[in-house]
């Protein structure tokens, strides 16, 4: 397990630390805007997010982000006024969500999107995952990268950077490629259209990673974020979640003959456990240690989860 921020002396900390009880008080009088029916449609495989979790963690976070969105929008308009530009420009607020495979990013992103979209000041909230910016399998096979699932070199980072730059520049319509988890590949000819949302949530593994060479400049994808969130848990906990998810998918999605992973559907219980553990150790754990984990403290907010998927510690970067 990497060293967590909570173990550093307070005088060296870039973050303000909250336990769960302290964090939940920051919701103030903000109402709970989701119900059990909403959560049922938003939960992922083996993710047990509850209404209590939403009230204690997501509601204070959505309140913080709502305040941030208003402040950033005011700043953009003040800058345009300073530059003599009188036409209002709608600039989306971009949130990056980062963390290991199986840490619960997808469910977190969906619930956060639903929570933020309930606020009257920014009802248009889009969610895009970086899976769509993976290179197609044909290119990955040509480059010998098929076994490097989720590693930075598997992504078309220049295309991702251009996508975010266009969104941030207020381009009326920007398209993102679409990824099929069933076929484990990019869907050729399909695209997700993003049309000047109030907020864009981008979810992925390596969003706080090293800079990209673009037009002679070295740019970080995270330079285009207004706010970033890192989901964290102990390595052994994430491993258990990964194996449990693999076993669940073996009983469901992998049974589909069209699934890329259909070959795993006939594995015995012990064979499936061993296969999941091997994939975790050889690919996902390595990626976590080498690429994802070291970027943890570049995030504006860190949420530490317990073995039950509940957030018990929050670290908010100082302004």
Secondary structure, DSSP 4 states (H G I P E B T S, - for coil): -PPPGGGS-GGG-SEEEEEHHHHHGGGTTPPP---HHHHHHH--TT----HHHIIIIIHHHHHHHHHHHHHHHHHHHHHHHHTT--S-----EEEEEEE-TTSSHHHHHHHHHHHHHTSTT---EEEEEGGGGBPPHHHHHHTT-TT-TT-GGGB-HHHHHHHHHHHHTT-S-EEEEEEETTTTEEEEEEEEEE---SEEEEEESSTT-S-EEETTEEE-GGGG-SEEEEEE--HHHHHHHHHHHHHHHHHTGGGSTTSTTGGGTT--HHHHHHHHHHHIIIIIHHHIIIIIGGGGGGSSEEEEE-TTS-EEEEEEE--
